[in-house]
Amino acid sequence: MINIMYDLAVLDGIKYQNPASLDSFKINPKKYIYKKYKVDSLQFAQSNIYYASNYEEYSAIIDQINIRLVATKAEVTALIKAQTKKKKPIKKAILPKSKELDSLELSQKKSL
């Protein structure tokens, strides 16, 4: 039950943060999770009611889900930080300015 609720929380977060990401793949988060864990919506609803009827047990489940979400967020943040360090912008080389040659000055110098 914890795994199902965790995955639903992650996919719902993705859905609300970046709706186009799931829409582009035409994924229904709940149907995907039900298929992954081989349950249907009725089984999930009944299990949810069962655990919700026992506040302490349901609270413990929610706490475990929150701990996993925080840990996952920390992992993702570390990965993003590592990638941004690798992708430092390339600085353009600063070349010393060379004197521009004026064609009139050149012809005057040659004539002298």
KEKENU-472883 format. One line per 5 residues: number of its first residue (from 1); their letters; for each residue y, x, z of C-alpha. Coordinates in nm, 3 decimals, padded with zeros to 5 digits. Each point is the difference from the previous one (the first is absolute). Example, Ala and Ser with C-alpha at 12.3 -4.5 7.8 and 13.67 -1.06 7.14 Angstrom:
! residues 2
1) AS) -00.450,01.230,00.780; 00.344,00.137,-00.066
//
This chain:
! residues 112
1) MINIM) 00.000,00.000,00.000; 00.236,00.287,00.082; -00.055,00.158,-00.341; 00.064,-00.326,-00.182; 00.319,-00.071,00.193
6) YDLAV) 00.118,00.361,-00.044; -00.052,-00.012,-00.376; 00.174,-00.337,-00.020; 00.296,00.141,00.193; 00.025,00.301,-00.232
11) LDGIK) -00.022,-00.209,-00.317; 00.248,-00.255,00.133; 00.238,00.285,00.080; -00.033,00.129,-00.355; 00.050,-00.351,-00.134
16) YQNPA) 00.329,-00.044,00.184; 00.133,00.353,-00.046; -00.082,00.030,-00.369; -00.123,-00.331,-00.145; -00.018,00.137,-00.353
21) SLDSF) -00.268,00.250,00.101; -00.259,-00.267,00.072; 00.126,-00.234,-00.272; -00.041,00.268,-00.265; -00.368,00.029,00.091
26) KINPK) -00.031,-00.377,00.049; -00.151,00.046,00.346; -00.017,-00.279,00.253; -00.017,00.195,00.329; -00.205,-00.256,00.191
31) KYIYK) -00.255,-00.053,-00.277; -00.035,00.376,-00.039; -00.068,00.049,00.372; -00.242,-00.291,00.018; -00.195,00.146,-00.290
36) KYKVD) 00.009,00.352,00.148; -00.147,-00.115,00.332; -00.223,-00.268,-00.155; 00.151,-00.290,00.191; 00.172,-00.315,-00.116
41) SLQFA) 00.320,-00.157,00.124; -00.191,-00.249,00.217; -00.198,00.274,00.177; 00.319,00.196,00.060; 00.185,-00.307,00.129
46) QSNIY) -00.285,-00.086,00.237; -00.019,00.357,00.130; 00.376,00.009,00.042; -00.006,-00.324,00.200; -00.286,00.134,00.214
51) YASNY) 00.185,00.321,00.088; 00.336,-00.175,00.037; -00.151,-00.235,00.259; -00.056,00.302,00.225; 00.350,00.141,00.047
56) EEYSA) -00.102,00.331,00.161; -00.255,00.084,-00.267; 00.236,-00.102,-00.282; 00.279,00.203,00.156; -00.229,00.304,00.014
61) IIDQI) -00.081,-00.047,-00.370; 00.370,-00.021,-00.088; 00.069,00.312,00.208; -00.273,00.194,-00.185; 00.142,-00.114,-00.334
66) NIRLV) 00.349,00.114,00.103; -00.133,00.340,00.109; -00.167,00.044,-00.341; 00.316,-00.109,-00.182; 00.213,00.250,00.194
71) ATKAE) -00.251,00.279,-00.067; -00.012,-00.086,-00.370; 00.379,-00.006,-00.017; 00.014,00.347,00.157; -00.254,00.133,-00.253
76) VTALI) 00.190,-00.148,-00.294; 00.331,00.134,00.130; -00.150,00.349,00.032; -00.138,-00.018,-00.355; 00.336,-00.111,-00.139
81) KAQTK) 00.176,00.278,00.187; -00.246,00.259,-00.135; 00.048,-00.126,-00.356; 00.377,00.011,00.021; -00.016,00.360,00.125
86) KKKPI) -00.211,00.094,-00.302; 00.241,-00.168,-00.239; 00.314,00.190,00.086; 00.254,-00.037,-00.278; 00.019,00.288,-00.242
91) KKAIL) 00.335,00.170,00.024; 00.165,00.114,-00.315; 00.038,00.372,-00.028; 00.359,00.107,00.037; 00.080,00.244,-00.274
96) PKSKE) 00.304,00.223,00.019; 00.275,-00.124,-00.224; 00.039,00.217,-00.302; 00.336,00.035,-00.159; 00.029,-00.226,-00.294
101) LDSLE) 00.085,00.185,-00.311; 00.295,-00.131,-00.187; -00.032,00.057,-00.373; 00.374,00.068,-00.033; -00.008,00.263,00.274
106) LSQKK) -00.294,00.169,-00.168; 00.177,00.020,-00.333; 00.315,00.137,00.166; -00.199,00.268,00.185; -00.174,00.105,-00.320
111) SL) 00.327,00.033,-00.185; 00.142,00.236,00.261
//
